[in-house]
Amino acid sequence: MTDVSEPAESDEVDEAGGLLDQALLVARALRAATLVLSVPAFGVASAAGLAFGVIAILAGTGLASQSSVPGWILLGLAIVGLGVVTVFLLRVRATRRAGSDHPALAAELLGLVDISELTTATLADLADLTSREGGIRAVSRARALWRLLRRLDVGEHTSRFERAKWFIPPEVGATWLLAQIVTWSGLVAWLAVPLVVAARAAGGL
C-alpha cells in the first residue's frame, strides 16, 4: 500500500523552506535599509543635539548672571529637545541592532505572521471563558477574558518579538515621528542660535 502522507509532508517542508527563504530575503533588505538610513539619522540627530546644546549653554550662562523668564523658557526647550534627540538616537540604535542578525530577524518575522500558535491559545481561552463546567468560576473566567483581550491586542502580540517589532507598527511609526520632530526642531534650533547669541550679547538673557 502506498503511503499518501509522504507527498503531503514533502509539500509542507517545501512550503516552510520557501517561507524561510522569503523571510531571509526580507530580513536582508531590512538590514541594508537600516544601515543606510541610520547614517543620515545619526547625522541629523547630532546636528540637532548640537544646536540644542548651544542654546542650553547660552541660556544657562545667562541665567547664572541674571534670572529671566525668556532664559528659563529657552533652557527648558533646549533640555526637552536634547531629551527627544536622545530618545530618537536610542531607537535608531535599537533598530540597527535588530537588523544586524538577519537570520534571527527572519525567524521572528515568520513567528510574527504565524497565527497558528495565537489561534490555538485564543481558542483555549474562549473555551475556558464559555465553559459550563465547574459552576460560575468567576476568577478563572476573568483571567481567561484578560488573556483573550491581551491576545487580541496587536501591540501586545508584536512586543514579544524583540527584533521584528522595530520594523512594524507601532514602533516604526514612533521612530518615524521622532525623526520628523528631530529634523524640524533641529532646523528651528539652528535658526534660533544667532538670535539667542544676539540676545545674550545685548543682555536680554
Long-range contacts (C-beta under 8 A, 24 or more apart in sequence): 19-110, 20-106, 20-110, 23-106, 23-107, 23-109, 23-110, 24-102, 24-103, 24-106, 26-106, 26-109, 27-99, 27-102, 27-103, 27-105, 27-106, 27-109, 28-102, 30-99, 30-102, 30-105, 30-167, 31-99, 31-100, 31-102, 31-105, 33-99, 34-95, 34-96, 34-98, 34-99, 35-96, 35-99, 38-92, 38-95, 38-96, 41-88, 41-92, 41-179, 42-89, 42-92, 44-179, 44-182, 44-183, 44-186, 45-85, 45-88, 45-89, 45-92, 45-182, 45-186, 47-186, 47-190, 48-81, 48-85, 48-182, 48-183, 48-185, 48-186, 48-187, 48-189, 49-81, 49-82, 49-85, 49-86, 49-186, 51-81, 51-186, 51-189, 51-190, 51-192, 51-193, 52-78, 52-79, 52-81, 52-82, 52-85, 52-186, 52-189, 53-78, 53-82, 54-193, 54-196, 55-81, 55-189, 55-192, 55-193, 55-196, 56-82, 58-196, 58-197, 58-200, 58-205, 59-196, 59-205, 61-200, 62-200, 62-205, 63-205, 66-203, 66-205, 68-204, 68-205, 70-199, 70-204, 70-205, 71-205, 74-196, 74-205, 78-189, 81-185, 81-186, 81-189, 84-178, 84-181, 84-182, 84-185, 85-182, 85-186, 87-178, 88-175, 88-178, 88-179, 88-181, 88-182, 91-166, 91-171, 91-174, 91-175, 91-178, 92-175, 94-166, 95-166, 95-167, 95-175, 98-162, 98-163, 98-164, 98-165, 98-166, 98-167, 99-163, 99-166, 99-167, 101-163, 104-163, 105-163, 105-164, 108-161, 108-162, 108-163, 108-164, 109-164, 111-161, 111-164, 112-157, 112-158, 112-161, 112-164, 112-168, 118-151, 118-157, 121-147, 121-151, 122-148, 122-151, 122-152, 125-151
